[in-house]
Amino acid sequence: MAKDDFKHEIINIIGTISEGKKGWKKELTRISWSGAEPKYDIRSWSDDHQKMSKGITMDEEELRVLKVLIDKEIEYLDSDTF
């Protein structure tokens, strides 16, 4: 697929995870790639959302599994066992 054929539409920005020194923001978004069903996505974006870094895209089931894993890790970090 040619670069010009690769389209994206950010459905909504769920939140910003962090911001880099050059203004790029690591965000959790819902995004449609080339007109496909929207998925959840974590990656860094330029201020105008025209440039992006490599990232990870997940469907709803994968997002739910990730939440469980993150909750377990936060519970571990909050404990006195490490």
C-alpha positions in Angstrom: 0.0 0.0 0.0 1.4 3.4 -1.0 1.9 6.0 1.7 -0.8 8.2 0.0 -3.3 5.3 0.3 -2.8 5.1 4.0 -5.5 7.1 5.8 -6.4 7.6 9.4 -9.3 9.2 11.2 -9.0 9.9 14.9 -12.5 9.2 16.3 -11.7 10.6 19.7 -8.7 11.3 21.9 -9.2 9.4 25.1 -6.3 11.0 26.9 -2.7 12.1 26.9 -0.2 9.8 28.6 2.8 12.1 28.3 4.3 14.9 26.3 7.8 15.0 24.8 10.3 17.9 24.7 9.4 18.6 21.1 5.7 18.8 21.8 4.7 15.4 20.5 2.0 13.8 22.8 1.7 10.1 23.6 -2.0 9.5 23.4 -4.6 6.8 23.8 -7.1 7.3 21.0 -9.9 5.5 19.1 -8.8 5.5 15.5 -9.9 4.2 12.1 -7.2 3.1 9.8 -8.1 3.3 6.1 -11.8 3.3 6.8 -11.8 0.1 8.9 -13.7 -0.3 12.2 -12.2 2.0 14.9 -9.6 0.4 17.3 -7.8 1.7 20.3 -4.3 3.0 19.7 -1.3 4.2 21.8 1.3 6.2 19.9 3.0 9.7 19.9 1.5 12.3 17.6 2.7 15.7 16.4 0.6 18.7 17.5 -1.5 18.7 14.3 -1.9 14.8 14.3 -0.4 14.6 10.8 2.8 12.9 11.9 3.0 9.8 14.1 5.4 7.4 15.7 5.2 3.7 15.7 2.5 2.5 18.1 0.2 -0.3 19.1 -3.4 -0.8 18.0 -5.8 -3.0 19.9 -9.4 -4.1 19.6 -11.8 -3.9 22.5 -10.9 -7.4 23.9 -7.2 -6.6 23.8 -7.8 -3.3 25.6 -9.7 -5.1 28.3 -6.9 -7.6 28.8 -4.4 -4.8 28.9 -6.4 -3.1 31.7 -6.4 -6.3 33.8 -2.6 -6.6 33.3 -2.1 -2.9 34.2 -4.3 -3.2 37.3 -2.3 -6.2 38.5 1.0 -4.3 38.0 -0.3 -1.2 39.8 -1.4 -3.5 42.7 2.1 -5.0 42.8 3.7 -1.5 42.7 1.5 -0.3 45.5 2.4 -3.3 47.7 5.5 -3.5 49.9 6.6 -6.8 48.4 9.2 -5.5 45.9 
